[in-house]
């Protein structure tokens, strides 16, 4: 047992804290490995226990195995005493280290140097370096090499440090503490793991003290990375490599409270271990603090951010209007998005890119929220106040980050059902943790996240837990099953989540289904039908999930009952009465939904998707049952408030789970084509639809 690997350490950590492993299958599922690998780990552990003359783990037929206190103590002692540098590196771990060694450039790194450091073949190093080159090229950075410097890159110090921070971020979320020690050991910063831990703890303690002074809270994850970054950057700083700032940037940094706090922090750490170029480095770490994601910012409304507050409120208002939803906890949503907007603002000002691996998965995974947020950002580009804060607009990454807050708010607005009790344990940012929650809601539709806690406090959670979903590989919850996942769920993670859902039948409380019946049936007028459905529900032993609607706009365009063409002008309320009639008769909406739309239009809440094209809809809670739409074309435009012309009206029925949003996307795609031009020429929905399809 002289060599370690990540999964084996995770296996040891889990069994050293649990008295009993009930099932090999469950253990394999929770670790994300095969049953065969678990048996291999057990045999490997038993070899060690035999060396220590301790009882080995005994598998029970059709069960798991028990672990005694003596066995657990031996495992824990071995893990503490194990030489951290004696580690089996995976290909990914080598890539991280090679990238960091080239970026830090503590000495000349040539092919032979890397081969000796990793104890691998020349061909392996060549392949590894090639992959690192491909990674850096995605940032527009080219690895060069010569006899004098070995492998090196030519970029600004700020960009270099951003890439170093990104590698440390990857290392932290994968919890590669042993790999980090290998790095600092090679850089000759510390001599032992104990010395490194003491240094990191001292820095983290100093960072935690800034929370009270700044009235802001950064995540546990970023605290760990920032502490490790301070240790690493000393190697650059002592060689005179410092980030340069313009006078304007320096003046802006000095105005912020973060600068004063960072100076005090570095002075405090300087007494513990020397900080080279302390005053100059204070500017860099101040910017880093400003650009790091915040869980809490008590000053989110403070000066000089009135413009950003306006941008955030307008962003939320437009999202509500386009999506047809009203957030009950609107103020809390604005606070969260405004806190993030401040971070984005500073990143734009200082041109700092922080690591983010959400876009690739989440812009597709949460397509509804993302596309709606993207639509809002496009509209916001014409806003002068928005242009002042974000002259280049928002990137896809930034749009995705904002969309996550909307996704979280939408999920919380939806009805909670009788569910599995799930506890999320993660030291990552609130954004990442919210993403995990959102994934759980989709992968386990009947799950209830009872808490989203840091590993330090999760152990003392008093409530019932069926499953603990943890991104911390060293955490084991005292009750329920602990399942380990990546901060960004992989395909394998998602498969395992779905398997958890199969262990307990999905349920829906009957009283909630009665509420659905009360919504769907106008039972005062249709008492017999309502009573018949109610009797079926009471007698039925089965419990069902809510319906999942799949609707297409073209189906409504082809149905003449939902399409209207008017020759003469009527008042807008009269036109809405005509358009809503088929939707009411077919149980898409209730009369109350139409009346609420009239009230909102009377207040001047008009949504023009394009010139002369009016979208009318509102929150489903006013009486919309399922997604649908109707259309009305006016041969002569109607003049409404502010002398705006209306020629095409789209009446949209919304739905609780946002099933109406795909109709909005279809409508947007339709209006970007020549459908509207054909409609003006032919005054026929049927002709316009047929020509478009042909």
C-alpha positions, 0 to 999 in steps of 0.5 A: 500500500505504498502508492495512492490514487484519488478513488482509493483515498476516497474509498478509505475516507468513506469506510474509515468513518462508517461502521457498516457498508450495507452493500457493495453495489451501493458503495460502488454506486456512491464512489462512481466505480465498478463493483470489481474495483471495490473488491480490488480496494478491499483486497488492497486494504486487507493486505495492509491490515494483515501487515499491521496484524489487524483483522481483515474486512470480512464480506457477508453473504449478500451484504456488505461488511462491518468495520471495527473501531480498531480497523478505522483507527489503523486506516486513519493513522495510515492516511495521516502517516502516508508520504504525500509525494508517493502518489500515482498520477493520472493523465489529468493530474499530470496535465494540471501540473505541467501547465502550472510548472510552465506558467510559474516558470520557477526553473527551466523545464525541458522534456527530460526534466519533466520525464524525471519529475513524473517518472514516465516515458519520453513519449508520455511526456510528449503527449502530455505537453501536446495536450497542455499546448492545445489547452493553452491555445484555447486562450490564445496562448502559445507554448514556446521552447528554447535551450535557455528557458525550456518550455515557456509562454509570453503573456502579461503577468495578469493573464499568467496569474489568471491561468494559474488561478484557473488550474488551481480551481480545477485542482481544488474542485477535484480535491487534489491536495496531494497534487498541490503539495507536489507542486509547492514541494517542487517550488521549494516553498515548504518542506512538509505537508504539515508546514504547508497546512499550517501556512494555508490555515494561517492565510485562510484564517486571515481571509475569513477575518475580512468577512466582517470588515467587508460585509461580504462572504466569498465561498469556501472553495474560493477561500481555499483557492485564494489561500493556495494562490497566495502561496504560489504567487510568492514564487513569481513575486520574489523574482520581481514579476508583478502585475502592472496597473494603469493610473486610472485602474490603481486609483479605482482600486485604492477607492475600494474598501477591499484595498485597505483590508488586503493591505492589512491582511498581507501585513498580518501574513508578512509576520508569518512568512515574508511577502515580497513587494507587499504594497504592489501585490495588494493591488492584485489581491484587491482586484481578485477579491472584487472579481471573486463570486460572492455568496453575500454582499451587504453593500449590493445597493450601495454607492456608486452602483445605482446604475447597476441596480437599475440594470438588475431591476430592469433585467428581472422586469423584462424576464418576467414580462417575456416569460410570463411569470411573476416572482413572489420573492422578487426582492431576494432575486434582485439582491442575488443578481445585483450581487453578481452584477457587481462582480461582473462589472469589476471583471469588465473594468479590470479585464479579469476572467475567472474560471467558469465551467458552467457554459458548456453544460448549462446553456444547453441543460437549462435552455429555457432560462438561458434563452430567455436571459439571452433575449433580455440581454439583447434587448438591454443592449439598447439601454444607455445605462446598461451600455455604460456598465457593460459597453461590450455587452455580456458574454455567453458565460455571463448570460449563463451565470445570470440564467442560473439565478432565474432557473433557481427562482423558477424552481422555487416558485413551482409547487413542492411535492412529497419527495425524497429528502436530499441534503447537498454538501458542498464548499463551492460557490452559491452559483455552483450549489444552486446548479446542483440543486437545479440538476437534482430537481430535474434528475429526481423530480420528486426530491426535496433539497432540505439543505445546502450546507458547507461540510463543516456544518452539514454533519450537525444537520438534525433533520431526516436525510435519505441521500447526501449529495456531496462534492467533498470526497472526504465528507460522510454524512452520519445518516442516509447514503452519501453519494459523491459527485463533481461540482459540475455533474458529469454524465455518470453523475447524472446516471447515478442520480437517476438510479437513486430515484428508482429506489423509491416510487415517485409520488404526488399527494392526492390533495395536490391533485385535487388542487389541479382538478379545482384549477381544471374544472369549473366545478360549480357549473360542472359538478357532476364531471368534477365529482366523477373525477374526484371519486376516481382520484379517491378510489385510485391506489396509484399516484401519478406525476403531473402532466408533461406538455409537449406543444408546437406552435405550428399546430395552433397556426394550422387550426383555424379556430385559434387564428383570426383575421380582422378587417376593421379596428376593434378595441384591444379588450374586444380583440382579446375576448375573441382570441381567448374564447377557443383557449377557454373552451378547450381548457387552456385558460380560465376567464380570470387569466384573460381579465388579468391580461386586460388589467395589465394592458390597461396599466400600460404593460405592453410587450412588443417582440418586434415592431407592430407585433404584440405578445399578451400573457401573464403569470399562470397563477391567474388561471392558465392551465396548460400551454397554448396560443392564439393569433390575430392579424389586423389588416389595418393596424390598431393604435394603442398607448404611446401611439404604437401600432399593432398588427399582429397579436399573439395570445399565450397561455402559460404553465407552471413548469415553464412548458410554454417557453418553447412556444416563445422560442418557436415564435421568435424563430418564426418572426425572424423568418419571412412569415410576417411579410407573407402574412401581410401580403396574403392576410391568411395564416394558412397561406403563410404557414404553408409557404413557410413550410414549403 
